[in-house]
């Protein structure tokens, strides 16, 4: 066993080659499985297989004193390349429509062919070198037990010993989709003995950032990263489990090591701040988080520097502040702001304070007095030193946490205390329900407003309360928002990006996916892979929402990013437990317009393969993003301020109406026609049939929209009139036919009108209304204008098809 080798190998795979990046870029937008209830992107499935297979090989084959590069690197490269190609048939079928029944020689040659096929989209030969195709095909045909391997039966390869790890990697990645990490554990025990495979289970927390940190830190400890003693090779994890190979680690020892490591982990990855303004100061999270007191004092000093350098409350902005003065800022914050100190032993300092108070008043005196001491630092250095000696012990007492937030959260994570005992309403954390007496006072920029309604707060209470764990989570999220330029003044939500519930242990993205701003700017652009095996299980992207239309623009960006990266995504409120989903996109905060348009959930990355006929679904990213594109395109043409909430549902006649009303050349838009042909083909063809019957009856009209739709409008009016008179169906159809025949016969340009033409036209309309559930008085009345516009669209399409 060589735990360090796993880290070294994956640092090379991720950091020194483009293999992972290429797989994500090429296969991220396709599905791994046909069944959407056990699905992830093809890229995620491939990378899980590569990671698990390589980790298993490293664990079993590489001794602690081995020279990895000289002795094993070629085997590792071939294994990784073979697992990357183990679903070649699926990839060429999804991406290029190549009819591949298994990983045949024909499919393999097509994949590598730059003339006919993709030309090695994954960059396998750049990664591995040329001359390995037969070896790779041999291994790929032995990755799945059901694969027909007769084509490569006679291949003489020196890499046959890698078959075991190819099968293991694919089995683990496939079982993970169906049975989760528990299934991966069961499958690994068929390859290794029970004493070698270990599944450590935790309690997933309500606080997702802390849960992610605890999980990542635990993986570091298990794998011996940084200063930890090497223990095992981590195979993968889920939000509440870690699976590893090696010697079993005693649970309590693991918890203690994680708990002692977490403060430094938090300090290195997040920045904390106090709350300081010209007339108020609060330690905020600094009083509750376990960090070195020197670091906390540095943060307070930095806050004062920022305030003085920009000027406030009439204080002139400082161009220079001596570094030596930083040691006194925390002391002055404690004495003047927290304790309200106004009397001093030094007469000169006291005179200065009294004078400033008379000039500036009792509120502004605080900052002006601090500014005075900075300006006259050399004159009062002796006072400041003695004053600091007096105040600093009290300051340190304030900065020492009264409760152990990190210990509390580690206990919940390791000991299964998901929901702490609930207290009374007057002492309950408004986020998780834990007992607390700490008031939630975050000001006007709070992620949740101080006096907003909460079911855990009495209706007339002034403040919510927040426990130490949720307050720590708040500080982490606030820092994340600040660093990604996401405002907390608007309604804040979080997009949780993740490859799948089970993640093979390699980190290929940073914590944040990117910044999201208003409008359609594509700013979620953090696509760089990172060399760090022990990163987050999921990737948090805070987003802010101003209104329904802006929310739809943000959702469009989220979906686009998920498709490009091959990651699934759940959108929800902050401070709520992350829950993975079967669907590739789930919006837990969806608005009514999203639900009506089917943009609240997306089942798949792309459409089902052509050979699938049963259980068909058109809920996938391509459809959703194409619908977003149509709304944006039509909205720009009409200069609509809220284009995403003008369309109210995803049907042929509603979209055609939206486009015709708001776009001058709606009938010529290729994207619109493609959308209809892909997703509303039946309704489009039914309305085109109506239009063809209209042309037969009324002649080809190339003039105004009025002329093109006149006979159709007369038909709808007749249907409405007859239904209003409660005619039975036979009588109604006969009445409409007579009205249509009469109006057509009156028009000179219609030519000789036959009764059969009128009957065919009316029957086509009736069938369209029945098929689209519009054949009653109210619905027909509500959708009359939209039906006229959809007829106009189909009429123009029919004319274009005849040209």
BADREN-427051 format. One line per field, with one value per residue (C-alpha): x, y, z; residue number from 1. Coordinates in steps of 0.02 Angstrom, whole numbers, plus 50000, padded with zeros to 5 digits. Example, Ala and Ser with C-alpha at 12.3 -4.5 7.8 and 13.67 -1.06 7.14 Angstrom:
<bapas>
x = (50615, 50684)
y = (49775, 49947)
z = (50390, 50357)
nr = (1, 2)
</bapas>
This chain:
<bapas>
x = (50000, 50062, 49936, 50055, 50061, 49875, 49897, 50054, 49972, 49815, 49913, 49999, 49839, 49746, 49886, 50007, 49889, 49727, 49641, 49512, 49484, 49457, 49334, 49232, 49233, 49184, 49068, 48996, 48836, 48787, 48704, 48787, 48627, 48461, 48367, 48354, 48324, 48503, 48598, 48740, 48839, 48942, 49095, 49060, 49036, 49198, 49300, 49229, 49282, 49457, 49480, 49419, 49514, 49677, 49662, 49630, 49783, 49892, 49835, 49867, 50016, 50131, 50244, 50294, 50473, 50431, 50490, 50318, 50377, 50500, 50408, 50221, 50183, 50154, 50032, 49940, 49929, 49862, 49736, 49674, 49661, 49568, 49442, 49420, 49374, 49269, 49107, 49171, 49015, 48901, 49003, 49009, 48823, 48774, 48894, 48901, 48751, 48862, 48764, 48880, 48822, 48959, 49141, 49175, 49329, 49221, 49168, 49347, 49414, 49274, 49320, 49501, 49463, 49482, 49398, 49241, 49232, 49282, 49468, 49506, 49406, 49477, 49656, 49702, 49849, 49917, 49904, 49972, 50066, 50035, 50049, 49928, 49763, 49760, 49805, 49669, 49538, 49584, 49557, 49399, 49318, 49353, 49291, 49110, 49066, 48930, 49048, 49085, 49274, 49297, 49376, 49524, 49538, 49703, 49784, 49952, 49964, 50078, 49939, 49819, 49847, 49751, 49587, 49546, 49557, 49462, 49317, 49329, 49326, 49176, 49079, 49105, 49053, 48898, 48845, 48864, 48727, 48606, 48649, 48756, 48915, 48849, 48840, 49018, 49073, 48986, 49064, 49239, 49227, 49217, 49389, 49469, 49439, 49325, 49473, 49539, 49380, 49308, 49150, 49142, 48969, 48926, 48773, 48749, 48728, 48600, 48749, 48814, 48977, 49028, 48975, 49083, 49232, 49214, 49203, 49355, 49456, 49412, 49472, 49635, 49659, 49615, 49732, 49873, 49875, 49982, 50041, 49931, 49998, 49963, 49824, 49732, 49685, 49519, 49414, 49270, 49137, 48960, 48898, 48886, 49010, 49192, 49253, 49437, 49559, 49690, 49699, 49545, 49556, 49476, 49328, 49363, 49544, 49482, 49359, 49491, 49612, 49479, 49422, 49599, 49633, 49472, 49511, 49669, 49574, 49440, 49568, 49663, 49511, 49401, 49420, 49327, 49288, 49220, 49077, 49144, 49068, 49107, 48997, 48984, 49093, 49054, 49173, 49040, 49107, 49281, 49215, 49147, 49270, 49427, 49573, 49736, 49705, 49844, 49749, 49590, 49681, 49753, 49577, 49515, 49664, 49634, 49452, 49507, 49637, 49506, 49385, 49515, 49592, 49426, 49367, 49202, 49099, 49199, 49370, 49488, 49548, 49719, 49857, 49977, 49951, 50107, 50113, 50164, 49992, 49903, 49932, 49825, 49671, 49596, 49628, 49542, 49397, 49371, 49389, 49303, 49173, 49130, 49153, 49113, 49271, 49278, 49398, 49587, 49732, 49836, 49783, 49838, 49738, 49589, 49594, 49600, 49452, 49346, 49385, 49339, 49179, 49129, 49168, 49098, 48968, 48950, 48934, 49071, 49194, 49239, 49313, 49382, 49472, 49551, 49602, 49679, 49784, 49846, 49895, 49985, 50052, 50228, 50162, 50055, 50158, 50185, 50000, 49955, 50077, 50013, 49832, 49859, 49934, 49777, 49647, 49724, 49684, 49501, 49506, 49573, 49435, 49309, 49392, 49395, 49239, 49111, 49052, 49148, 49068, 49193, 49178, 48988, 48983, 49109, 49004, 48848, 48944, 49027, 48902, 48741, 48661, 48584, 48453, 48497, 48367, 48248, 48230, 48087, 48048, 48138, 48301, 48295, 48410, 48297, 48394, 48421, 48321, 48467, 48458, 48546, 48535, 48644, 48547, 48552, 48600, 48676, 48611, 48532, 48650, 48607, 48575, 48415, 48344, 48351, 48165, 48096, 47968, 48030, 47920, 48046, 48026, 47872, 47776, 47820, 47998, 48127, 48269, 48299, 48427, 48566, 48672, 48861, 48861, 48742, 48835, 48996, 48908, 48843, 49020, 49082, 48940, 48957, 49141, 49100, 48973, 49095, 49232, 49114, 49035, 48863, 48760, 48669, 48552, 48446, 48361, 48504, 48501, 48635, 48668, 48747, 48847, 48903, 48959, 48853, 48804, 48958, 49120, 49281, 49413, 49489, 49454, 49439, 49359, 49380, 49251, 49159, 49095, 49106, 49020, 48840, 48779, 48618, 48566, 48626, 48814, 48901, 49007, 49005, 49171, 49282, 49321, 49500, 49540, 49637, 49764, 49688, 49618, 49526, 49410, 49224, 49094, 48988, 49026, 48928, 48884, 48791, 48671, 48563, 48391, 48306, 48142, 48062, 48138, 48312, 48291, 48256, 48415, 48515, 48436, 48485, 48667, 48660, 48593, 48721, 48863, 48796, 48787, 48962, 49042, 48945, 48886, 48713, 48643, 48517, 48460, 48398, 48401, 48559, 48580, 48481, 48553, 48613, 48508, 48561, 48426, 48390, 48361, 48514, 48436, 48317, 48256, 48187, 48137, 48054, 47929, 47763, 47829, 47968, 47846, 47731, 47877, 47951, 48108, 48095, 48170, 48274, 48284, 48430, 48580, 48520, 48375, 48352, 48441, 48340, 48327, 48228, 48042, 47959, 47956, 48011, 48057, 48099, 48155, 48338, 48462, 48462, 48276, 48276, 48422, 48348, 48185, 48284, 48372, 48207, 48138, 48296, 48303, 48121, 48137, 48286, 48194, 48045, 48155, 48059, 48119, 48062, 48074, 48077, 47905, 47808, 47795, 47679, 47693, 47787, 47661, 47667, 47528, 47588, 47768, 47712, 47599, 47741, 47859, 47736, 47679, 47854, 47970, 47959, 48026, 47961, 47913, 48093, 48182, 48277, 48298, 48111, 48070, 48202, 48128, 47954, 48015, 48112, 47988, 47816, 47819, 47643, 47561, 47663, 47615, 47432, 47429, 47524, 47387, 47259, 47360, 47372, 47183, 47165, 47272, 47168, 47010, 47065, 47213, 47393, 47403, 47568, 47502, 47457, 47438, 47254, 47225, 47324, 47222, 47051, 46967, 47043, 46979, 46806, 46812, 46861, 46725, 46599, 46659, 46643, 46471, 46407, 46477, 46402, 46233, 46266, 46254, 46293, 46450, 46372, 46267, 46418, 46531, 46396, 46371, 46558, 46574, 46435, 46512, 46684, 46615, 46519, 46668, 46781, 46653, 46636, 46820, 46866, 47044, 46989, 46939, 46805, 46765, 46706, 46606, 46729, 46871, 46775, 46735, 46918, 46975, 46850, 46887, 47075, 47040, 46926, 47055, 47191, 47081, 47037, 47217, 47278, 47137, 47064, 46893, 46785, 46712, 46824, 46989, 46948, 46904, 47062, 47177, 47091, 47226, 47366, 47283, 47269, 47455, 47505, 47401, 47490, 47658, 47610, 47537, 47703, 47798, 47685, 47719, 47907, 47901, 47815, 47949)
y = (50000, 50173, 50312, 50447, 50368, 50398, 50582, 50591, 50498, 50604, 50764, 50709, 50652, 50813, 50940, 50881, 50817, 50873, 50705, 50755, 50925, 50847, 50718, 50852, 50965, 50830, 50714, 50834, 50870, 50687, 50563, 50411, 50309, 50295, 50286, 50463, 50398, 50332, 50457, 50580, 50653, 50534, 50637, 50613, 50426, 50411, 50511, 50409, 50250, 50318, 50379, 50221, 50106, 50202, 50217, 50031, 49992, 50112, 50036, 49857, 49868, 50007, 49974, 50117, 50126, 50106, 50225, 50266, 50354, 50220, 50065, 50102, 50261, 50174, 50052, 50195, 50293, 50143, 50104, 50284, 50294, 50128, 50180, 50348, 50252, 50115, 50198, 50243, 50169, 50278, 50433, 50418, 50375, 50524, 50652, 50599, 50487, 50340, 50178, 50082, 49917, 49892, 49942, 49861, 49888, 49994, 50107, 50120, 50166, 50293, 50376, 50401, 50449, 50638, 50626, 50528, 50536, 50651, 50628, 50580, 50710, 50651, 50676, 50496, 50483, 50652, 50591, 50415, 50421, 50322, 50134, 50082, 50066, 49876, 49871, 49996, 49907, 49743, 49820, 49914, 49754, 49673, 49816, 49758, 49574, 49584, 49658, 49550, 49528, 49409, 49543, 49562, 49381, 49355, 49520, 49498, 49636, 49661, 49755, 49609, 49623, 49787, 49700, 49681, 49869, 49914, 49806, 49871, 50053, 50032, 49924, 50048, 50197, 50106, 50036, 50209, 50275, 50139, 50096, 50241, 50228, 50076, 49982, 50033, 49965, 49799, 49784, 49823, 49686, 49561, 49622, 49650, 49573, 49652, 49709, 49814, 49906, 50031, 50135, 50277, 50352, 50524, 50630, 50758, 50930, 51066, 51181, 51133, 51231, 51158, 50986, 51004, 51063, 50922, 50793, 50863, 50877, 50698, 50637, 50731, 50644, 50472, 50491, 50566, 50732, 50875, 50837, 50686, 50511, 50411, 50286, 50236, 50268, 50360, 50285, 50407, 50489, 50554, 50698, 50582, 50440, 50407, 50246, 50201, 50057, 50016, 49995, 50041, 50205, 50211, 50329, 50433, 50460, 50515, 50638, 50714, 50737, 50818, 50932, 50992, 51020, 51110, 51282, 51300, 51233, 51365, 51502, 51458, 51448, 51588, 51767, 51832, 52010, 52109, 52234, 52412, 52580, 52756, 52739, 52552, 52398, 52213, 52065, 51965, 51794, 51833, 51805, 51633, 51551, 51464, 51556, 51624, 51783, 51870, 51836, 51905, 52063, 52081, 52073, 52208, 52320, 52296, 52349, 52511, 52544, 52527, 52642, 52778, 52769, 52803, 52929, 52932, 53040, 53194, 53113, 53160, 53004, 52945, 52926, 52844, 52745, 52679, 52490, 52499, 52569, 52410, 52332, 52467, 52462, 52305, 52377, 52542, 52446, 52353, 52504, 52642, 52551, 52397, 52463, 52647, 52707, 52897, 52925, 52903, 52917, 53026, 53208, 53254, 53111, 53156, 53337, 53283, 53166, 53299, 53426, 53306, 53259, 53442, 53472, 53312, 53248, 53086, 52975, 53040, 53057, 52872, 52873, 53050, 53003, 52850, 52959, 53085, 52949, 52889, 53066, 53095, 52920, 52973, 53097, 52966, 52807, 52785, 52801, 52678, 52548, 52555, 52565, 52411, 52315, 52355, 52316, 52172, 52033, 52087, 52093, 51916, 51859, 51933, 51847, 51678, 51584, 51553, 51401, 51282, 51298, 51183, 51053, 51064, 51043, 50900, 50813, 50828, 50764, 50615, 50568, 50576, 50725, 50800, 50903, 50964, 50966, 51109, 51243, 51362, 51495, 51628, 51527, 51439, 51464, 51523, 51420, 51249, 51257, 51231, 51310, 51479, 51653, 51740, 51872, 51877, 52057, 52067, 52236, 52287, 52178, 52019, 51864, 51851, 52014, 52037, 52069, 51964, 51833, 51667, 51525, 51501, 51678, 51749, 51868, 52023, 51979, 52108, 51990, 51813, 51706, 51607, 51464, 51458, 51328, 51424, 51585, 51503, 51442, 51620, 51688, 51562, 51600, 51789, 51776, 51671, 51800, 51943, 51856, 51816, 51989, 51922, 52050, 51996, 52145, 52048, 51881, 51757, 51578, 51446, 51336, 51172, 51099, 50918, 50778, 50648, 50591, 50478, 50563, 50470, 50553, 50681, 50867, 50942, 51110, 51249, 51283, 51416, 51396, 51582, 51749, 51779, 51953, 52024, 52004, 51878, 51904, 51735, 51759, 51585, 51551, 51463, 51314, 51282, 51113, 51110, 50992, 50951, 50780, 50825, 50965, 50989, 50856, 50992, 51167, 51313, 51461, 51600, 51694, 51844, 51873, 52040, 51988, 51846, 51895, 51914, 51747, 51664, 51744, 51673, 51501, 51506, 51537, 51398, 51274, 51327, 51301, 51131, 51073, 51136, 51056, 50894, 50934, 50913, 51059, 51094, 51272, 51310, 51429, 51453, 51365, 51214, 51039, 50994, 50853, 50772, 50733, 50608, 50751, 50841, 51009, 51041, 51211, 51203, 51387, 51383, 51519, 51491, 51549, 51419, 51281, 51327, 51323, 51163, 51255, 51202, 51030, 50949, 50760, 50732, 50816, 50774, 50687, 50500, 50397, 50357, 50173, 50213, 50215, 50190, 50315, 50456, 50619, 50786, 50862, 50898, 51042, 51063, 51093, 51209, 51314, 51324, 51388, 51517, 51569, 51594, 51701, 51807, 51825, 51877, 51990, 52082, 52113, 52186, 52276, 52190, 52235, 52067, 51942, 51786, 51813, 51858, 51677, 51580, 51399, 51281, 51238, 51265, 51395, 51493, 51506, 51547, 51683, 51754, 51757, 51826, 51966, 52020, 51981, 52059, 51904, 51767, 51653, 51658, 51615, 51452, 51425, 51437, 51316, 51194, 51201, 51165, 51022, 50944, 50965, 51013, 50919, 50847, 51014, 51101, 50972, 50977, 51166, 51154, 51034, 51166, 51294, 51180, 51154, 51343, 51369, 51240, 51333, 51513, 51518, 51571, 51742, 51837, 52002, 52053, 51946, 51997, 51913, 51758, 51728, 51793, 51628, 51549, 51691, 51671, 51487, 51521, 51653, 51526, 51393, 51518, 51576, 51398, 51342, 51496, 51439, 51266, 51176, 50991, 50939, 50887, 51045, 51150, 51078, 51102, 51282, 51322, 51242, 51351, 51509, 51465, 51421, 51585, 51696, 51604, 51612, 51801, 51832, 51852, 51791, 51627, 51555, 51422, 51362, 51184, 51123, 50981, 51105, 51197, 51033, 50977, 51145, 51144, 50962, 51000, 51145, 51040, 50901, 51025, 51098, 50924, 50862, 51016, 51018, 51182, 51120, 51208, 51383, 51458, 51388, 51431, 51608, 51626, 51563, 51637, 51767, 51642, 51518, 51650, 51690, 51506, 51480, 51629, 51551, 51382, 51467, 51555, 51393, 51306, 51443, 51431, 51243, 51266, 51383)
z = (50000, 49953, 49995, 49938, 49766, 49738, 49768, 49660, 49516, 49514, 49530, 49371, 49284, 49323, 49326, 49193, 49060, 48977, 48992, 49124, 49045, 48873, 48938, 49026, 48874, 48751, 48849, 48979, 48883, 48858, 48975, 49052, 49061, 48971, 49136, 49204, 49381, 49385, 49281, 49275, 49131, 49025, 49076, 49262, 49238, 49139, 49266, 49410, 49320, 49285, 49464, 49550, 49432, 49449, 49638, 49655, 49546, 49644, 49809, 49759, 49642, 49701, 49849, 49967, 49903, 49718, 49582, 49510, 49353, 49298, 49354, 49341, 49244, 49077, 49156, 49242, 49079, 48983, 49121, 49129, 48938, 48926, 49059, 48973, 48815, 48896, 48834, 48661, 48580, 48688, 48652, 48462, 48461, 48568, 48495, 48312, 48283, 48238, 48254, 48368, 48444, 48571, 48572, 48404, 48297, 48182, 48326, 48388, 48216, 48195, 48360, 48308, 48126, 48099, 47928, 47969, 48159, 48302, 48282, 48463, 48559, 48726, 48667, 48708, 48590, 48643, 48824, 48795, 48631, 48474, 48454, 48592, 48499, 48498, 48683, 48724, 48619, 48704, 48877, 48828, 48764, 48933, 49041, 49038, 49060, 48927, 48797, 48644, 48649, 48502, 48393, 48511, 48569, 48480, 48527, 48612, 48741, 48889, 48981, 49006, 49194, 49192, 49145, 49330, 49363, 49205, 49261, 49439, 49384, 49269, 49391, 49533, 49425, 49361, 49529, 49606, 49493, 49541, 49721, 49782, 49883, 49977, 49813, 49772, 49940, 49908, 49734, 49799, 49930, 49786, 49729, 49900, 50071, 50201, 50306, 50162, 50107, 50231, 50224, 50350, 50372, 50441, 50471, 50333, 50410, 50380, 50349, 50175, 50177, 50344, 50287, 50132, 50236, 50361, 50223, 50132, 50292, 50340, 50170, 50198, 50365, 50295, 50147, 50247, 50157, 50226, 50404, 50433, 50450, 50292, 50319, 50161, 49980, 49966, 49827, 49832, 49937, 49948, 50056, 50206, 50172, 50131, 50051, 50065, 50049, 50180, 50367, 50467, 50564, 50735, 50724, 50880, 50827, 50657, 50736, 50850, 50706, 50598, 50738, 50771, 50586, 50541, 50616, 50510, 50360, 50381, 50412, 50253, 50139, 50206, 50263, 50414, 50465, 50609, 50592, 50599, 50554, 50610, 50765, 50800, 50815, 50840, 50843, 50750, 50699, 50769, 50944, 50897, 50780, 50841, 50762, 50828, 50927, 50829, 50668, 50743, 50797, 50622, 50549, 50667, 50628, 50441, 50461, 50548, 50414, 50277, 50367, 50401, 50227, 50143, 50272, 50365, 50484, 50436, 50461, 50321, 50225, 50283, 50155, 50278, 50438, 50529, 50532, 50715, 50757, 50702, 50874, 50956, 50842, 50924, 51096, 51052, 50973, 51137, 51252, 51154, 51049, 51151, 51329, 51293, 51382, 51397, 51543, 51530, 51653, 51536, 51552, 51377, 51303, 51412, 51356, 51175, 51198, 51286, 51150, 51010, 51100, 51114, 50930, 50853, 50975, 51071, 50918, 50804, 50947, 50932, 50759, 50773, 50934, 50853, 50705, 50826, 50909, 50739, 50690, 50856, 50879, 50930, 51058, 51145, 51120, 51307, 51345, 51206, 51271, 51450, 51392, 51283, 51430, 51530, 51396, 51297, 51422, 51420, 51230, 51224, 51341, 51219, 51072, 51158, 51097, 51234, 51140, 51030, 50858, 50775, 50913, 50902, 50714, 50718, 50849, 50741, 50589, 50675, 50809, 50711, 50792, 50635, 50724, 50899, 51036, 51006, 51136, 51167, 51037, 51138, 51134, 50966, 50815, 50676, 50549, 50628, 50790, 50909, 51080, 51085, 51159, 51028, 50933, 50744, 50704, 50531, 50475, 50311, 50210, 50303, 50200, 50300, 50363, 50551, 50571, 50429, 50472, 50538, 50600, 50742, 50807, 50896, 50779, 50879, 50926, 50875, 50836, 50779, 50869, 50787, 50856, 50847, 50707, 50594, 50633, 50574, 50417, 50393, 50401, 50273, 50152, 50176, 50133, 49980, 49924, 49947, 49848, 49704, 49700, 49743, 49837, 49994, 49979, 49855, 49878, 49892, 49829, 49806, 49654, 49710, 49565, 49581, 49465, 49551, 49725, 49724, 49674, 49638, 49742, 49626, 49631, 49459, 49495, 49620, 49756, 49658, 49481, 49446, 49470, 49422, 49383, 49316, 49136, 49009, 49031, 49032, 49188, 49264, 49181, 49307, 49196, 49255, 49329, 49491, 49564, 49731, 49769, 49927, 49880, 49895, 49861, 49783, 49722, 49790, 49680, 49772, 49659, 49694, 49622, 49592, 49511, 49413, 49247, 49320, 49405, 49237, 49166, 49312, 49290, 49107, 49156, 49286, 49158, 49028, 49153, 49206, 49025, 48984, 49137, 49142, 49317, 49391, 49490, 49628, 49662, 49838, 49983, 50086, 50254, 50197, 50180, 50006, 49934, 49771, 49643, 49506, 49384, 49315, 49362, 49506, 49564, 49740, 49730, 49559, 49515, 49429, 49257, 49270, 49312, 49167, 49045, 49116, 49173, 49355, 49326, 49189, 49185, 49066, 48986, 48811, 48723, 48732, 48599, 48443, 48486, 48644, 48610, 48780, 48923, 48807, 48889, 48810, 48975, 48945, 48942, 48753, 48748, 48899, 48834, 48660, 48736, 48835, 48674, 48584, 48726, 48730, 48540, 48524, 48677, 48602, 48439, 48530, 48658, 48798, 48972, 49042, 48898, 49006, 49084, 48926, 48872, 48985, 48929, 48816, 48680, 48494, 48485, 48639, 48576, 48398, 48468, 48574, 48425, 48296, 48412, 48463, 48316, 48144, 48056, 48170, 48026, 47960, 48123, 48097, 48286, 48311, 48171, 48234, 48409, 48343, 48233, 48377, 48519, 48450, 48287, 48303, 48342, 48207, 48077, 48130, 48110, 47945, 47889, 47937, 47839, 47686, 47690, 47705, 47551, 47456, 47507, 47506, 47388, 47420, 47501, 47497, 47560, 47737, 47890, 47888, 47719, 47765, 47923, 47872, 47836, 47992, 48101, 48026, 48070, 48251, 48266, 48202, 48325, 48468, 48412, 48395, 48562, 48644, 48573, 48645, 48477, 48478, 48386, 48221, 48213, 48262, 48127, 47995, 48051, 48046, 47873, 47807, 47877, 47808, 47637, 47630, 47672, 47550, 47411, 47432, 47396, 47213, 47236, 47314, 47146, 47132, 47307, 47336, 47485, 47513, 47533, 47670, 47756, 47753, 47821, 47965, 48009, 48016, 48135, 48244, 48255, 48304, 48441, 48508, 48504, 48597, 48727, 48664, 48607, 48735, 48742, 48876, 48814, 48635, 48687, 48793, 48656, 48503, 48465, 48495, 48378, 48242, 48259, 48261, 48102, 48025, 48070, 47996, 47841, 47805, 47835, 47708, 47581, 47611, 47588, 47419, 47353)
nr = (1, 2, 3, 4, 5, 6, 7, 8, 9, 10, 11, 12, 13, 14, 15, 16, 17, 18, 19, 20, 21, 22, 23, 24, 25, 26, 27, 28, 29, 30, 31, 32, 33, 34, 35, 36, 37, 38, 39, 40, 41, 42, 43, 44, 45, 46, 47, 48, 49, 50, 51, 52, 53, 54, 55, 56, 57, 58, 59, 60, 61, 62, 63, 64, 65, 66, 67, 68, 69, 70, 71, 72, 73, 74, 75, 76, 77, 78, 79, 80, 81, 82, 83, 84, 85, 86, 87, 88, 89, 90, 91, 92, 93, 94, 95, 96, 97, 98, 99, 100, 101, 102, 103, 104, 105, 106, 107, 108, 109, 110, 111, 112, 113, 114, 115, 116, 117, 118, 119, 120, 121, 122, 123, 124, 125, 126, 127, 128, 129, 130, 131, 132, 133, 134, 135, 136, 137, 138, 139, 140, 141, 142, 143, 144, 145, 146, 147, 148, 149, 150, 151, 152, 153, 154, 155, 156, 157, 158, 159, 160, 161, 162, 163, 164, 165, 166, 167, 168, 169, 170, 171, 172, 173, 174, 175, 176, 177, 178, 179, 180, 181, 182, 183, 184, 185, 186, 187, 188, 189, 190, 191, 192, 193, 194, 195, 196, 197, 198, 199, 200, 201, 202, 203, 204, 205, 206, 207, 208, 209, 210, 211, 212, 213, 214, 215, 216, 217, 218, 219, 220, 221, 222, 223, 224, 225, 226, 227, 228, 229, 230, 231, 232, 233, 234, 235, 236, 237, 238, 239, 240, 241, 242, 243, 244, 245, 246, 247, 248, 249, 250, 251, 252, 253, 254, 255, 256, 257, 258, 259, 260, 261, 262, 263, 264, 265, 266, 267, 268, 269, 270, 271, 272, 273, 274, 275, 276, 277, 278, 279, 280, 281, 282, 283, 284, 285, 286, 287, 288, 289, 290, 291, 292, 293, 294, 295, 296, 297, 298, 299, 300, 301, 302, 303, 304, 305, 306, 307, 308, 309, 310, 311, 312, 313, 314, 315, 316, 317, 318, 319, 320, 321, 322, 323, 324, 325, 326, 327, 328, 329, 330, 331, 332, 333, 334, 335, 336, 337, 338, 339, 340, 341, 342, 343, 344, 345, 346, 347, 348, 349, 350, 351, 352, 353, 354, 355, 356, 357, 358, 359, 360, 361, 362, 363, 364, 365, 366, 367, 368, 369, 370, 371, 372, 373, 374, 375, 376, 377, 378, 379, 380, 381, 382, 383, 384, 385, 386, 387, 388, 389, 390, 391, 392, 393, 394, 395, 396, 397, 398, 399, 400, 401, 402, 403, 404, 405, 406, 407, 408, 409, 410, 411, 412, 413, 414, 415, 416, 417, 418, 419, 420, 421, 422, 423, 424, 425, 426, 427, 428, 429, 430, 431, 432, 433, 434, 435, 436, 437, 438, 439, 440, 441, 442, 443, 444, 445, 446, 447, 448, 449, 450, 451, 452, 453, 454, 455, 456, 457, 458, 459, 460, 461, 462, 463, 464, 465, 466, 467, 468, 469, 470, 471, 472, 473, 474, 475, 476, 477, 478, 479, 480, 481, 482, 483, 484, 485, 486, 487, 488, 489, 490, 491, 492, 493, 494, 495, 496, 497, 498, 499, 500, 501, 502, 503, 504, 505, 506, 507, 508, 509, 510, 511, 512, 513, 514, 515, 516, 517, 518, 519, 520, 521, 522, 523, 524, 525, 526, 527, 528, 529, 530, 531, 532, 533, 534, 535, 536, 537, 538, 539, 540, 541, 542, 543, 544, 545, 546, 547, 548, 549, 550, 551, 552, 553, 554, 555, 556, 557, 558, 559, 560, 561, 562, 563, 564, 565, 566, 567, 568, 569, 570, 571, 572, 573, 574, 575, 576, 577, 578, 579, 580, 581, 582, 583, 584, 585, 586, 587, 588, 589, 590, 591, 592, 593, 594, 595, 596, 597, 598, 599, 600, 601, 602, 603, 604, 605, 606, 607, 608, 609, 610, 611, 612, 613, 614, 615, 616, 617, 618, 619, 620, 621, 622, 623, 624, 625, 626, 627, 628, 629, 630, 631, 632, 633, 634, 635, 636, 637, 638, 639, 640, 641, 642, 643, 644, 645, 646, 647, 648, 649, 650, 651, 652, 653, 654, 655, 656, 657, 658, 659, 660, 661, 662, 663, 664, 665, 666, 667, 668, 669, 670, 671, 672, 673, 674, 675, 676, 677, 678, 679, 680, 681, 682, 683, 684, 685, 686, 687, 688, 689, 690, 691, 692, 693, 694, 695, 696, 697, 698, 699, 700, 701, 702, 703, 704, 705, 706, 707, 708, 709, 710, 711, 712, 713, 714, 715, 716, 717, 718, 719, 720, 721, 722, 723, 724, 725, 726, 727, 728, 729, 730, 731, 732, 733, 734, 735, 736, 737, 738, 739, 740, 741, 742, 743, 744, 745, 746, 747, 748, 749, 750, 751, 752, 753, 754, 755, 756, 757, 758, 759, 760, 761, 762, 763, 764, 765, 766, 767, 768, 769, 770, 771, 772, 773, 774, 775, 776, 777, 778, 779, 780, 781, 782, 783, 784, 785, 786, 787, 788, 789, 790, 791, 792, 793, 794, 795, 796, 797, 798, 799, 800, 801, 802, 803)
</bapas>
